[in-house]
Each structure stands twice: as C-alpha cells, then as structure tokens.
C-alpha cells in the first residue's frame, strides 16, 4: 500500500531584480557609479511598473472582448 503525500514547494529568494538592486546600491555607495538614486533603484520600480502595465492591458483586453461579443 502506498500513501499519497502532499508536497508543497515554495520558492523563497531575492530574485534577479533584488540582486541587481543590491549590486547597484553597493556600487553607488562605493562611488564606482555616479548614477542618481532613481536609476540605482530602477530594478525595483521597473518591475512594479511592468506589472501594473500588464494588469492594465489585461483589463483593457477583457473590456474590448466584452464589447465585441455584444455586437
């Protein structure tokens, strides 16, 4: 007889954007790069901006699909 096991896999980690942000912060603090803080933190806000853009595009797609299905 075999028992079924429920296996949960969770992925915890910093991710590419977080790692890139840390590298940029270290480079900024050690005066290797002379970028503004806006660009040093860009990997964080660019990811958020792309997510928001994706949500907006999905909502628009659903609205257009509903509009076209009524015709």
RALIN-V521922 format. One record per pair of residues at least 6 apart in sequence whose ideal C-beta (glycine too) atoms are under 7 Angstrom apart, sorted by the first residue. I is the first residue (numbers start at 1). J is the second residue. D is the distance in whole Angstrom. If there is no record, write none. Layout:
<<I & J & D> <I & J & D>>
//
This chain:
<<17 & 43 & 4> <17 & 44 & 6> <17 & 47 & 5> <20 & 43 & 4> <21 & 41 & 6> <21 & 43 & 5> <21 & 44 & 6> <24 & 40 & 5> <25 & 40 & 6> <27 & 33 & 5> <28 & 35 & 6> <28 & 40 & 5>>
//
